[in-house]
Amino acid sequence: MIVKVPRILLPRGIDMVKWATVACDQFCAEPGYWKELESFVGDAPSTLHVTCPEIYLNRDLGKRIGQIHLKMHAYLDSGILEEEEGMILVERQVGDEVRVGLMVAVDLESYDWHRVRVPLRATEDTLVERLPVRIKIRERAPLELPHAMILIDDKAKSVIEPIYAERDRLTKVYDFDLNMNGGHIRGYRVADGDAVIERLNALLDPALQTEKYGSDAGILFAVGDGNHSIAAAKVMWDELKQDLTAEEREDHPARYILLEVVNIYGGGMDFEPIHRYIYEPAPGFVEGLKETLQGEGKLKLAQKGSQEWISAPAKASDTIHAVQAYIERYLKSHPDVKVEYVHSEEHLAEVIAKEGGLGIVMPKFPTEELFPYVVNVGNLPKKAFSIGEPEQKRYYLESKFIVR
């Protein structure tokens, strides 16, 4: 079974505005964001205390991971987390649009980050060196808290949208403003999860797949955000199942990962570019980039007090590949150069104004090209796109047991 109805833990009797916090891989070049969030949350129950923002990866990591596990157990012991079976319809205000998703449990046996025929596909190259920290957090944790979003290619809007149209008939399980300008979020308990699974499985119809992709590709989901978190969960499950019987494997809670499913054709689903920031590029970096990039397109380079446009391939995917390949080659010969990935041009400009350095303003990858690209070409390079701006990313809110 690719998808099943999850058992979801939600907090009760606490300040939800302080509980939910943005995905750990955001604002990595902006310590001020996290300091402000820490000040706002204080000692209140919060997902900030049970996740590890990537900005802190090089600061007492072992101690922080230990504190995360202790806090998870403390929250469970205090009784603030209540478990209930059922999918949750998520309504997220994203700027002037509403993004609608569905919390489901997905079988990790249906996922692989390599280019193979599985229902849940990665969309970007998975960097194995980024997995150990996520694995360390997960391996002793009783809970998982998802920030990952997976996408469906449902132009007919047959799966999520009919549920959203009937949301007033559903039981509301949360409704509050998200902190740090994250907008507003509402959640509704979905009564008939089996019907949802049936509609999802219909997207695997061979005739429909052939119409979309030119062959029966067997793809149901593509990862939108959080590929490395899903990959870490997969590694953990593959290790854990070695010590389980066939019967134990069937229903072990770590086998199914809690994810938000979003329709690529739904509202609030703009793919935003992820820009490259080079802290102190060595002499010759820009000249080498100019020599590497050729074509009818344009790419903007930004520095403190100046900017310029250089030639680049016409297709966004080709430019993304070429820029990332150049950066990775450059880092091998200049290991002291530091690269950061920044999720909006505005934030990129702020970092450059404060720190100097070089910004590469990346092109936007067309949303509608994602599934055909993954099926027919393969993975995009890392950090090829982001769903929305940083403040619009998924917040940690729901959780699920991954231990018996």
Residue pairs with C-beta under 8 A, 6 or more apart in sequence:
1 107
1 197
2 106
2 107
2 110
2 119
2 120
2 200
2 201
2 220
3 104
3 105
3 106
3 107
3 197
3 200
3 201
4 104
4 105
4 107
4 193
4 197
4 256
5 85
5 86
5 87
5 104
5 105
5 193
5 194
5 197
6 85
6 86
6 87
6 103
6 104
6 105
6 256
6 258
6 400
7 83
7 84
7 85
7 400
7 401
8 83
8 84
8 85
8 86
8 88
8 103
8 258
8 398
8 399
8 400
9 81
9 82
9 83
9 143
9 398
9 399
9 400
9 401
10 81
10 82
10 84
10 173
10 174
10 187
10 397
10 398
10 399
11 19
11 45
11 75
11 80
11 81
11 82
12 80
12 81
12 82
13 80
14 44
14 45
14 80
15 44
15 45
16 174
16 176
17 176
17 177
17 178
17 179
18 40
18 41
18 42
18 44
18 45
18 46
18 179
19 44
19 45
19 46
19 47
19 397
20 47
20 176
20 178
20 179
20 182
20 185
20 395
20 396
20 397
21 37
21 41
21 46
21 47
21 48
21 51
21 179
21 395
21 396
22 37
22 180
22 182
22 390
22 391
22 393
22 394
22 395
22 396
23 147
23 225
23 226
23 393
23 394
23 395
23 396
24 51
24 52
24 53
24 54
24 147
25 54
25 147
26 33
26 343
26 390
26 393
27 33
27 34
27 53
27 55
27 343
27 347
27 390
28 53
28 54
28 55
28 340
28 341
28 342
29 277
29 340
29 342
29 347
29 351
30 55
30 347
30 350
30 351
31 55
33 180
34 53
34 55
34 56
36 180
37 48
37 179
37 180
38 48
40 179
40 180
41 48
41 49
41 179
45 75
45 78
45 80
47 145
47 395
47 396
47 397
49 67
49 68
49 71
50 68
50 71
50 72
50 75
50 143
50 145
50 396
51 68
51 145
51 396
52 61
52 64
52 65
52 68
52 133
52 137
56 64
57 133
61 133
65 136
65 137
68 137
68 141
69 140
69 141
69 142
72 141
72 142
72 143
73 142
75 81
76 142
76 143
81 399
83 401
84 189
86 189
86 190
86 191
86 193
87 102
87 103
87 104
87 189
87 190
87 193
87 196
88 102
88 103
88 173
88 187
88 188
88 189
88 190
88 398
89 100
89 101
89 102
89 103
89 160
89 163
89 164
89 167
89 170
89 187
89 188
89 189
89 190
90 100
90 101
90 102
90 103
90 185
90 186
90 187
90 260
91 98
91 99
91 100
91 164
91 167
91 185
91 186
91 187
91 188
92 98
92 99
92 100
92 101
92 183
92 184
92 185
92 268
92 392
92 394
93 183
93 184
93 185
94 183
94 267
94 268
94 388
94 392
95 183
95 268
95 392
97 267
97 268
98 267
98 268
99 262
99 266
99 267
99 268
99 269
99 388
99 392
100 160
100 161
100 164
100 262
100 263
100 266
100 267
101 149
101 160
101 260
101 261
101 262
102 159
102 160
102 163
102 190
102 196
102 260
102 261
102 262
103 146
103 187
103 258
103 259
103 260
103 261
103 398
104 193
104 196
104 258
104 259
104 261
105 256
105 257
105 258
105 259
105 400
106 120
106 150
106 221
106 256
106 257
106 259
107 255
107 256
108 230
108 233
108 234
108 237
108 254
108 255
108 256
108 257
109 255
110 118
110 119
110 120
110 220
111 118
111 119
111 120
111 121
111 122
111 230
111 234
112 118
112 120
112 121
112 122
112 234
113 122
113 126
113 227
113 230
113 231
113 234
113 379
114 122
115 378
115 379
117 217
117 218
118 218
119 204
119 218
119 219
119 220
119 221
120 150
120 220
120 221
120 222
120 223
120 230
121 219
121 221
121 222
121 223
121 374
122 223
122 227
122 230
122 231
122 379
123 222
123 223
123 224
123 227
123 370
123 374
123 379
123 380
123 384
124 223
124 227
124 379
124 380
124 381
124 382
124 383
124 384
125 379
125 380
125 381
125 382
126 227
126 228
126 231
126 379
127 228
127 382
130 228
131 228
131 231
131 232
131 235
134 228
134 229
134 231
134 232
135 232
135 235
135 236
138 144
138 232
138 233
138 236
138 402
139 236
141 402
142 401
142 402
142 403
143 399
143 400
143 401
143 402
144 233
144 257
144 258
144 399
144 400
144 402
145 396
145 397
145 398
145 399
146 226
146 229
146 257
146 258
146 259
146 260
146 394
146 396
146 398
146 399
146 400
147 225
147 226
147 229
147 393
147 394
147 395
147 396
148 223
148 224
148 225
148 226
148 227
148 229
148 230
148 257
148 259
148 260
148 394
149 223
149 224
149 225
149 226
149 259
149 260
149 261
149 262
149 387
149 394
150 221
150 222
150 223
150 224
150 259
150 260
150 261
150 262
151 221
151 222
151 223
151 224
151 261
151 262
151 263
151 264
151 370
151 371
152 159
152 160
152 200
152 203
152 220
152 221
152 261
152 262
152 263
152 264
153 203
153 212
153 219
153 222
153 264
153 265
153 371
154 160
154 203
154 263
154 264
154 265
155 265
157 263
157 265
157 266
158 199
158 202
158 203
159 196
159 199
159 200
159 203
159 261
159 263
160 261
160 262
160 263
160 266
161 263
161 266
163 170
163 190
163 196
167 188
170 188
170 189
170 190
170 191
171 188
171 189
172 186
172 187
172 188
172 189
173 187
173 188
173 189
174 185
174 186
174 187
174 397
175 185
175 186
175 187
176 184
176 185
177 183
177 184
178 184
178 185
178 395
180 391
181 391
182 391
182 392
182 395
183 391
183 392
185 395
185 397
187 397
187 398
190 196
200 220
200 261
201 220
202 208
203 220
204 218
204 220
206 216
209 215
209 216
209 217
209 218
209 219
210 216
212 371
212 372
213 219
213 371
213 372
213 375
213 376
214 376
215 375
217 375
219 371
219 374
219 375
221 261
222 264
222 370
222 371
222 374
223 230
224 262
224 264
224 387
225 386
225 387
225 393
225 394
226 259
226 394
230 257
230 259
233 254
233 257
236 254
237 254
237 255
240 252
240 254
241 249
241 252
241 255
244 252
249 255
252 404
253 400
253 401
253 402
253 403
253 404
254 402
254 403
258 398
258 399
258 400
260 394
262 269
262 387
263 269
264 367
264 368
264 370
264 371
268 388
268 392
269 367
269 387
270 367
270 387
270 388
271 364
271 365
271 366
271 367
271 370
271 385
271 386
271 387
272 343
272 344
272 364
272 385
272 386
272 387
272 388
272 389
273 361
273 362
273 363
273 364
273 365
273 385
273 386
274 341
274 342
274 343
274 362
274 383
274 384
274 385
274 386
275 341
275 342
275 343
275 344
275 345
275 348
275 359
275 360
275 361
275 362
276 323
276 327
276 339
276 340
276 341
276 342
276 359
276 360
276 362
276 383
277 339
277 340
277 341
277 342
277 348
277 351
277 352
277 357
277 358
277 359
277 360
278 285
278 327
278 337
278 338
278 339
278 357
278 358
278 359
278 360
279 337
279 338
279 339
279 340
279 355
279 357
280 337
280 338
280 356
280 357
281 337
281 357
281 358
282 334
282 337
285 330
285 337
285 358
286 301
286 358
288 326
288 330
289 301
289 310
289 323
289 326
289 360
290 310
290 311
292 322
292 326
293 299
293 310
293 311
293 312
293 313
293 319
293 322
293 323
293 326
294 311
294 312
294 313
295 311
295 312
295 313
295 314
295 318
295 319
296 311
296 313
296 314
297 311
297 312
297 313
297 314
297 315
297 319
297 363
298 309
298 310
298 311
298 312
299 309
299 310
299 311
299 312
299 319
299 323
299 360
299 361
299 362
299 363
300 307
300 308
300 309
300 360
300 361
301 307
301 308
301 309
301 310
301 358
301 359
301 360
301 361
302 348
302 349
302 352
302 358
302 359
302 360
302 361
303 352
303 356
303 357
303 358
303 359
304 352
304 353
304 356
304 357
312 319
312 322
312 323
312 363
313 319
313 322
316 363
316 364
316 365
316 366
317 365
317 369
317 373
317 377
317 380
317 384
319 362
319 363
320 362
320 363
320 365
320 380
320 381
320 384
321 380
321 381
323 360
323 362
324 381
324 382
324 383
324 384
325 381
327 339
330 337
331 337
331 339
340 351
341 383
342 348
342 351
342 359
343 386
343 389
343 390
343 393
344 389
344 390
345 361
347 390
348 359
348 361
349 359
351 357
351 359
352 358
352 359
364 385
365 380
365 384
365 385
373 380
386 393
387 393
